[in-house]
Amino acid sequence: MNWKELYENGSSIFGGAVSGGLDSCTVTHWLNENGVQVHCFTVDLGQPDEENLQAVVDRMLACGASQATILPGKELLADAGLKVLQAQARYEGGYWNTTGIARPVTVKAILDSLKNDNINVLFHGATGRGNDQVRFQLTSNMLQPDLDVYAPWRDQEFLDKFPGRKEMIEYCELNNLPIRPAKESRYSTDANFLGLTHEAGDLEDVSISPDFVEPGMGVWPWDAPDKPEYVTIYWDQGVPKSINGTKMDLTGIFHEANIIAGRNGVGIGTHVVENRFVGIKSRGIYESPGMELLGKTWEYVLQFVLDRRAREFYSNLSNVISTQIYQGYWLDTATTSALAALSPIVSMVTGTIQVKLYKGNIFFDSLDDSIEKMPFSLYTDDGSMEAMGGYDHKDAEGFLNVLGISAKNLGKRQMRDSI
């Protein structure tokens, strides 16, 4: 659907989910030039690349917005981020889904304001080649089915004028719009306090090193201190309650974890060439220091409480939830069911763990697995090579005899020619 159809059908006001970046500035000004009244909404997600969100308001107003509003979103994002941690929802093994989870949080925070302002069109600057268009669309469709979603990057008139970032930069400079200078815009960054996503621009050329990316949440691992730093985190029924003995709320935990992990190069510069939902590959450089620190300590504690069947079940759920988030289905039945199935496992993750951070790495250091400190730990002395525990070595004879029956039959009947 193009903007003219919506406008001619009576929608003269569009509500925009904007970050204040190149796309936001371009789309806002272009719509305003075409007679559309634009109300911009930016959700406060603790964006590390914006020291003052009021600057986004000023930027959008300078680009022609009739109104520009900052909406709260930190607590919503912290709650969602915790669920990502609890599910270990890393897409294709490396990406913590920090942008993927932020999109439904953003849309959910904006929809109430659209209703209050009687706005029935939401626009966003996600491209027609990426994942974010799906996340914006599906979240809006699920939460407010009657809302129209306008995506300029799928409007032929917009595409004719702006085939790519180069033309957008030129347009903004021609109209004196407040964007970063073209020489500085070597790549695009999406930001929230869970992590930064760097892509596009010069990062599309994989023949050159991505070292030109300037970390926004810490330092490259090789620039981290030469001395290890020890960190202690207390988990209580799946929720981090304190760092180094200091109790904090969940948002504070993420903030502190970002600072500590970031200065040690943890979770900085994760490189992933991923499979986008639309069927193409893209290259991203990711920063998620706090998620990496909290996620690794969660994983270490989890190893103590799950038996092998529960662990396999957990891994399957993790894969489902990770893919669901990435593809924009955070709110649907499969995700909510998978999260509900995780609840018994989450409730067992209790313990205080100390890890050692050194130049981008996280090493297990120590943990008190006594029943008082870790009531659900399955780690006992039964596996000891000393004379202790309730496991009798001789009992394994019958166990191996039973296993050996099928192994011998396999060898006699199916593998005889390969021996």
N, C-alpha and C positions, 0 to 999 in steps of 0.2 A: 504493500500500500504506500502511495506517495503522499507528500504533505498536502498537495492540492486537493486530493480526494477528501482527506480529513477536514481540511479547512472549509471546503465547499459543503460538507455535510454538517457544518455548524460548530466545528471545534476550532475556535479562534485562539484558544489558549492551550499551549503545550507545557507540560511539566517535565523538566529535565533532570535526570540523575547525572550530575556532573562532578568531575574531580578537579576541574580548573586547569586541565592540561590542554594540549593542542586541539584535540577533537572537540572538547567542551567549548573552547573559545570559538572555533570555526563554526560549529553547528549553531550555537546561540546567535552569533552575529548574522549568519546566513538566513536563518529562519526569521529573525527580526527584520532583515532587509526585505523579506518577502511578505511582510505584513502580519506575521504570527506574533502574538504576545507570548513571551517566554518567561516562565517562572522556574528558577533554578533551585535545586535542592542538593545540598552536599551533606552526607552523613559523616559525623565525627567518628572516625574509626582509629583515632590516634595515629594518623598518617605521619610517619617519620620524616617525610620529605616536605612537610608543611609545618613550619614553626608556628604560624599564626593562621588559623582557618579564616579569620576575617579577611585575609588577603585574597582568598578564593571568592568571597562575596564581592569584594571590590573589583576583582578581575572580571567576574561575570556581569556586573553592572556596567563596567566599561565596555563590555562586548555586546551590550544592547539588551540585557535581561531587564524585564519590568520589575521583577523581585528576585532576591537571592537569599536563601535561608539555610542556616546550619542546623542539622537535626542530631540529637544524641544517638550514639550507636555503640559506644564502647562496651557496655555491659552485655548487650546482645551478642556482640562479636566474641567477647570472652567466654560466654556460655557455649557458643557454637564451636569456638576453638578448642575448648575442653573436650567436647565430644569427638572432635577430629583426633586429638591426642589419645583419648581412651580407645578409639578404634584403630589407632596407628594407621590412619587413612592417608598413606603416601601413594600418589598416583605413579604407576610404573616404577616404583621403587625409590624415587628420590624427591618428588615434589610434594610438599606438605599441604597442598590444596588451599593455600592461604588466600588466593584470589577467588578460587572456586567457592569457598564457604562465605566469603565477604559479599558476593553478589546477592544471594537471597536475603542476607541481613540488611543490605542496603535497600533493596526493593521493599522489604517488609516495613522498614522505618519510614519510607517515603509515602506509602500508599494512604495512610491515614491523613496526611497533609493534602494529598490530591483530593480526597473526598471532601475535606473541610473547605477547600477552595473551589469545589465544583469543577475540577479539571478531569476530563475523561480521556486524555491522551498522555502517555508517558513516553518520552524519547530518551535515547541513550546513544553513546558514540562508539559502541562495539562494532567491529567490522563484520562483513559478511563471510569472512574466511576463518573466523575464530570461534572460541567456545563461549565467550561472554554473551553474545547475542542469544544463545540458547538459554543461558542462566537467567538473564533478564526476562526473556519471553515466558519461559515455563513458570518461573516464580510468580510473575504477574498473572498469568492464566490461571494458576491454581488458587491464588489468594483473592483475585478480583477478576473473574472471567469476562465481565462486560467491559473491561478497560481496553482501549486500543493502545497498541505499542508501536511507536514509530521508530524505525531504524534508518537513519539517513544513508548508511552504507549499503542499504538494499533499495535505495531510491535512485532510479536511473538519472534523474535530473541532477541530483547531488553528485553522482559518480561521474557524470559528464564534466562537471566543473572541478571536481576534486578526485582525480584518479588515484592519488596517493598522498603520502605525507609531504612530499616536496611541494605540491601545489597548495596544500593547506598552509604550510609555512609561508609561502610567497603571498598568499591571500591575507594572512594575518599581518605580515609586515607591511603590505600595501595599505591596509586599513588601520595601521598603528595599534593593533590589538596587543595587549600585555602578555606576550608569551616569551619563553626563553629564546635568546638569539639562536638562529639556525645553526651556527657553528657549534653550539653547545648541545644541540639536540641530536646526539649520535645514536640514541636509542630511546625507547619508550619505557616508562616505569609506572607500575600500578602499586599503590602503597596502602598498607594498613598495619596495625601494630603486631599482627601475627607474622607479617613478612612482606618482602618486596619482590616483585616480578619484573625482570628486565628483559625486553625483547625488541624485535624490529630494528630498523635502521641499520647501523653497521654490524649489529649482532647477527644479521641474516647471512653474513659472509663468514662461513666457518673456516675459511682458509687463513683467517687472522686470529690472533689470540684475543680473548675477551678481557684481557687485563686492563683495558681502557675504562671498564666499568668502575665507577667510584662507589664503593660500598656505603650504604646509608645507615646501616644498623651495626656497624662494627668495622673490623679491619680484615684484609686478606690474611689467611692463616700464616703466610710467611712473614707478615708484618707484626704478628702477635708477640707478646713478651716471651723471652727465653726461659722464664721460670713458670712451672706448673701452678695452677690455682685450684684449690680444693673447694668443693661446693657440697653442702648438705641440704637435702630436700625431704620434707616429711609429707608423705601421702596418707590420707585418711579416707578409706572407702572410695578410692578412685579420684579424690580431689586433692590437689596440692595445697597445703595449709601454711607452710612456712619455708623460707629459704635462709639457711645459716642461722636457724633459731629464731628468726624474726617472723611473726605471724602477719599475714597480709590478706586482703581480699583478692579475688581471682584476677582482677585487672592489675592490681599491684604486683601479683606474682609474675604475670606475663612481662610487666615492665622491668622488674628486677632481673628476671631470667634473660631478657634481651640485653641488658647492660653487661651482665657478667659474661654470658656466652659470646656476645659480640666483640668484647675487647680481647677475647682469646681466639678469635677467628672461627668460632664454632658456628656451623650453619651458614657460613658466608661463601658465596660463589658456587653453590651447587649447580652443576651443569647437566641439563637434561635435553635430549632431542626426543620429543614426545609425540605421540599419536593423538592429534586433535580429534574431537568428536565428529567433525565434518569430514574426516577422512584424509587429511593431509598432515605432514609432519612440520613441526616448528622447533626452533631452538630457543631455550630460555636459560637465563642465569638467575638463580634464586637466592634470596637471603631469608632465613628464618631461624635466627640464633636461639630465641627463647623456646620455640617449638622443638628444636633439635635437642636442647638440653632437657626440657621437661619430658619430651617423648622418649629419650634414651633412658632416663631414670625410671620412667613408667615401664619400659620394656624389661629393664633389669629386675624390677620387683615382680613383674608378671611371670618371669621364669621360675620363681619360687612357688607360685600358687597354682599353676595349671598342670594337670596330668596330660598325657599325650593326646587323648581323645578330645579333651577340652581345648588343647592348644590347636589341634587341627580345625576344630569348629571355629575357634576364634580367628584363625588365619583366613578361613573362608568368608566370615562376616567382614573382616577387615578389607578384603579385596572387593566385596560387594559395595560397602559404604564408600570406599575410595573412588570407585568408578562412578557411583551414583552422584557424588559431589561434583566430580569433574565434568560430568555430562549434564549437570543442571537439575538433577532429580532429588535434591536435598529434602524436599517436602513430601515426596510421594510415599505410597504405602510400603514399597520395598525398603526404603531407608528407615522409616519409622519402625517397621517391624524388626529390622536388623539391629537398630539401636536398642529396642526393647529386649531383644534376645541377649544383648551384651550386659544388661543390668546385673545379673547374678555374678558375672565375672568381674565387672567394675567394682562391685561392693567388697570384693576380697582383696583389692589392691591397697593394702595398708602396710606402712613401714617407713623407716627413716634410712635413706641411702646416701652415702658419700661417694662422689665421683671426682676424678682429677681431669682438669682441662689443660690441654697443651697444644698450641698451634693447630687449632681446628679439630682436634681429636677429643673424644670423651672416653675415659678409661674407668672401669669399675674399680672402686677402692675398698669400701667396706660396708657392712650392713649387719645389724643385730637381728638375727632370725629367730630369737627366742619366742616362745609362745606368747609371752607378754607383749612383745614388740610387733610380732608378725603372727597373729592368731591363725592365719589361713595358710601358712607356709607348709609345703609338703617335703621340704628338704630335711632329711634326718640322717642318722649315722648308719642307716641300713646299707648304704653304698660304700662304706668304709673298707679299706684294705687291711685295717687292723682288726683285732679280735673283739668286735663290738657290734651292736645292732641285732635286729631280729631276723635277718636274712641268713639262712643256713646254706653254705656253699653246696652241700650235698643235695639239697632240694632241686638244684638246677639240673641234676642228672635226668630225672624224669621229664622235666620241661624240654630238654634238648632231645630226648628220645622221641617225644611226640612230634616236635618240629622236624626231626630227621626222617620221619616216615614219608612225608610228601617230598622232601628233598631227594631221598633215595629213589622214589618212584620217578621223579623228574629225570634223574640221571640215567636210570635204566631204560626208560621208554622214549624220552624226547631228546636227550642230549648225548646218546651213545655214539653218534657219528662225529661229534665234535670233541670227543675225549681222546 
